[in-house]
Every structure is written in structure tokens, then in C-alpha cells.
Amino acid sequence: MPEVAVLAEVIRSGFVESVHYGSAVGLDPSGRAAVTLGLVDAPVLPRSSAKPFQALACLTAGAALAGPRLAIAAGSHTGEDVHVRLVRELLADYGLDTGALRCPESWPEDQPTMHALIRQGAGVSRERMNCSGKHAAMLAACVANDWDVPGYLSPGHPLHLRVRSVTEELAGEKAAHVAVDGCGAPLFGLSLTGLARAAQALVLAAPGSGPRQVADAMRAHPEYVGGTGHQNTELMRALPGALAKGGAEGVLMVALASGHAAAVKVIDGSPRATTAIALGVLRLMGCDVTSAAAFEHVDVLGGGVPVGRIAVMPA
């Protein structure tokens, strides 16, 4: 893959065991691409990094989303009881229950919660799936507008026409591809630069505006963007003012309150180094990310103890 860049090397006992290739971009507050590695203008599928844009579309369509509800609409929660309770409450306020959700059934990502459910004899459910907050917000927007509820995942649905418009406006470019995400919702491809531009637009929006409401809710309630121990959650706690949202297949966007933004795509799909890579890009732009230094060091284990590390190239 000569066009993409080496973003990280996995070093075990002094031996380069594997390499993560991909692309990364860093934007300064003016929107200028200050760091470019690999194919930053080629389309990627943002996966769950697109959830803040989808949440914004639901908010501006009239769904009553604020605080934790807006954060979970923009997040990929870990299926803990507090997350499920919030999803159920949001649905109930619009006369719906979890039977209206069309995301797949799943175990929660939070391991203690999953083990507790197994002990109770419970199984997989839609509300435990990490996208159920987004789906609940989509359903709320449909009810608020008297749009078709059962068919809310159709690409031609008014909701997703709105999502596409919002996404394209934030990214400053047209969607490059239309796909189906893992949760069944339509997904709009963007360039990596467009993804970073959209993240930047959220944090630099005027206070009180829709985009800023999404950014502020995520930053004020990071436990609903992810959950206990989730890397996006812990990064936002460690780096005040930062907005972070990852997606499947090695995608991550991070934007600082200053307006600096980074977006990463690892082409092997692994997320294990994406946070460290994004922080490396921000550091290259002169951003102070020392409070998140713990996320820049990723150990390689042998026998349960560190025997190496993942060395990030943009550093």
C-alpha cells in the first residue's frame, strides 16, 4: 500500500512484529491541513464516528435531546444498566418501547454487566447494543415529525435525508458513498479531511447552536458517549474540552476546544493504536496533550507484563 502511511509499529521484545498502515490528518483552527499522512482526501466510512452528526440531525428535527440524552444519542454506549435506563426513558417519552428498536440484539460491551446478565439468565437484547441510544433518538425524531416509524432505517426516509444534509454541511463536502452501518442505519462516506472538518465544526460552533449542543453534551457527559473504562470516555475526561468519537474498523476523530482536530483511519481495522495516533497528530500541531499522556503509551504484553510497546509514527 504505497499511498498510505505507516502510522504505528508493534514492537515485541525489540522486534517489529506488525505494522499499522493508514491515513491521518490534523487541522489547525483555521481549517488548514497542518498534518497529512497517507490518503487524507480519499473516502472512508466513518462508522460510529458519524453518530454526533446523526444526533445533530435528530436534535434539529425536533427530538427533545439534551444533556445525557444527547450524549447517548451521539455515543456508542457499553450497555450498562444506566445506559439502558436512559434509552428506555427516551423511548417511553415518545410512546415507544424497546420493541421499536431495529438495531441488532447484542450482549453489552461492558463485561461485568454481561456476566451479571448471564447469571440472571438473561440474554442478548436490542437495548444493550451500543447503538441503541442513536436509534432511540432517531425514533424520537420520527415521532416528533409524524414520519414513518417502522421504516426509519430506510436510506430514503426523511430522517436520513436530513442526516445526509447535516453531515455534508459539517464536513464541507458531498457524501462519497452510501453504505449500511453495522447497526443497520444508513452511513455516509467522507474523506478523512471532511471527517476532521466536521468534528472541528462541532467544537467551534456558536454556544447554544445545535452543533455546539452536541459537542457540549458529549464533553459534559462522556460516560454516555462510551461507558466504564471506554477509551473515548476516559480520553475526554483526561483532556478537558476535547471531543472524541471512534468508529469501527480503525476510525477516530478528536477535536480540541481550541479548534485543532485530528482524524485517523487504520486500514487493517484495528483500534488499538488510534487514540495514540490521534494524540501524536495533535502534538505535531503544537497542542498540549500532556494530561492524556497515558493514552500515548500502549504496552505490548508477554506473560501479562509489558515486553514492548506500540510506537506511533506521528510523534
N, C-alpha and C positions, 0 to 999 in steps of 0.2 A: 504494500500500500504506500507507494512513494509520495502521494499527495498529502497524506495525513502525517501527524507529528507523533513522536514518542513523548507521551505525557507522564509516564511513570515506569520505573523498573522495580521488579520484585526481587530483592536480594536476600538469599538464604545462605548463611554461613560464608559470606563473602562471594557467593556465586549468583550471577544473574539468572534466576530461574524462569522468569517470564517477563513480558513487556506489555504494557497497556498503550495501544495506539489510539489516536483520536484527534479531536479538534477542541480548541478553547479560545475564547475571545474575552477581552476586557475593554469596557467602555469608560471613558472619563466622564465627568458630569455634563460636559457639553454634547455628549453622544459620539465623540470621536473614538474610533477603534485604536486604543493605545497599545494593546497586546493582541496579536493574531498568531495562532498556532494551528496549522492544518487548514481544513476546508471550512472556514467560518461563514462563507456565504452559500454553502450547499445546504439543501433542505435536510432537516431532521424531524423525527416525530417526537414532540416534547413529552408525550405521555403524561404522567401526573404533574409535571411542571406546569401544565396548562390549567390546572384547577383554579388558581387565582383569577384567571381570565373568565373561566366558566362561572365562577362565583359572582364576578362583577356583572356578567350578563344577567344572572338571576336577580341580583340586587336592583339593577336599573330597570328590570322588567316588573318590579313591584313586589318581589318577595320580601317579607319582613325579616331581614337578616341584620344582625348587629352583634358585636361582642363575640362570645364563644360560638354562637350560631354561624356567624360569618366566617370565623376562623375554621370551623369544621367543614363548612362548605368549600373552602379553599384548600383543605388539608387532605392528608392520607392517614387517617387515624389508625391506631393499633388495636382497635376492637375491645378496649377496656369498658367496664360497666358504665363509667361516666360518659364515655362517648356514645354508647348505645342509648343511654337515657336521654341524651340531648337529641339524638336523631328521632327517637320516638316522640318526644315532646314537640319537635318541629312539625312532624307529620300530623300529629293529633290536632295542632292548631289550625291545620288546613283540612280537617275532616278525613284524614287518611290514617292508615296503619302500615306496618311494615310489609303487608301483602302487596302494597302498591309498588314497592321497590323492584326494579328489573336488573339490578346488579347481581352477579353470581353469588350463590351461597359459599360461605368460606368459614374457616376457623379464624379466630382473631390472631393477629401477628404477635400480640403480647403473650409470651409463653406462660407466665403464671395464670393469666386469665384462661388460656386454652386448657391448661391442666385442671383448673377448677371446674370448668365446664365438663370435662371428661369424667371427673369424679362425681359430678352431679347427674351423669347420664345424658347430658345434653349433646347436641350435635352441631353441625355447621348451620349457619343462618345468613340471610342477606344483610341484616343489620350489623353483623360482626365484620363484614367485608370492608376493607379500608376506604372504599369509595362511597359508602352509604351516606355520608354527610353531603357529598356533592349531589347524589341522586335525590336526597330529601329536599335539597334546595331547588333542584330542577322541578320536582313535583310541586313545590310551593309556588314557583313562578307560573307553572301551568294553571294551577287552580286560581291564582290571582288574576289571570288574564282570560279565564274560561277557555283555555287551549285544551286540546286532546290530551288526556292523562295516560291511558293505556299505551298510546303510541309515542310517548315522549322521547324515545331514543331514535326515532326516525331522522335521518340526515336532513330531510326536507321539512321537519317540524319547525314552526315559527321560533321556538326556543333556540334551536341550533343555527338558524339563520342569524339570529341575534348574537349568539356566541361567536360565530364566524366574523361578523361585523366588528364586534368588540375586540376580538383577537387581532384582526388586521389593523385596526386603528392604533392599538397599543404598540404593535410590532412595526408599524410603518411600512408594511408590505402585504401583498396578497398571499393568501394561503397557497402553498406549493403543492399540497396533496391532501386528499380527504381519506381518512382511514377509520377503522373501528378500534377503539381502545380495548384494553383487557376487560374493562367493566361493561362493555357493550355500547358506550356512548361514542358519538362521532368525535373525531380527533383531526385537528387541522395542522398540517406540517408547516414549519417555519425554518428559515435559516437560523443558524446559531446566533448570528448577529441580531436578527429580529427577536429572538427569544430574550437576549440580554437587553435589548431596547425596550421590550415590553416590561421586564422586571424593573428597569430603571424608571419607566413611566409611572409605575405604581408608587414608588417611594418619593418621586419628585412632584407628584400631583398636588394641587392646592388642598390645604386642610379642609376637611368636610366634603370634598368631592367623592364620587363613587370610587375611583381608583385608590384614593388615599384611605378611604374607609376600609377597603380590603387589606391594604398594607398595614394599617394601624391595628386592625383586629388580629391579624396573624402575629404581629410582633407583641401585642399585649397578651395574647392567649396562645403561646406556642404549644402548650400541652394538647391543644385540639388540632393543631396542624400535623402533629405526629402522635407522640404519647411518651410513656415512661421509657427513658433511655434512647428514644429515637434521635438520630443524628441531626435532622432538621430542627427539632425542638431544642436540643442541647446547644446547637450552634447559635441559635437566636438568643438563647439565654446568656451564652458566653460573650457574644459580640453585640452589645446594646445598639439598637437601631437597625440591625441587619434583618433582611427578609431572605429566607432560604426556602426553596421548594425543589425537591428532587422528583425524578420520574424513573420509571423502569427503563432498562436497557442502557444504563450508564449516563443519564441526563441529570443535570443540576443547574439551577440558576440561583445566584446570590446577588443581592443589591444592598448597598450600604446607605445609611441616611444621607451621606454626602452626595449621593448620586452615582458613585462608582458602581459598576455592575460587571459580573462575570457569568459566562455560560459555558458549560462543559458537555461534551459528548464523547464517551469512551466506546469505541466501535465493537469491542468484544462484549459489551453489555454489562460489565461488572461495575457495581457502585462503590467498591471498597476504597478506591482512591479519589473519588470525585470531589469530596469535600476538601481534601488536602490540595488537589489540583486547583480548585477554585480559589482557595486562600493564597496559593502561590501566585496566581494571576493578579489578585488584588494587591499582594505585596510588591509585585513588579511595577505596579502603578503608583507605588509610594504610600499605599494605605496602611494604617496602623492596625494590624490584626493580632497583636501580641496577646490579647486577652483570650484568643481562640487558639493559642499555640498548641494545645493538647491535640487538636484536630489535624495539625500538620504532621504529626508523627504517627505513623501506622506501623505497628510491630508485625513481624513475621514470626510465628511461633513454632517451636520444636519441643515436643515433650511438655507442652503447656507453659514454656518460658520463652522470652524473646531470644531469637537466634539471628535476627536480621531485621530489615525494615523495607518499607516501600519508599523508594527515593523518587520524589516528584521532580520532573524536569523544569517546569516554570517556577523557579525559586531563586 
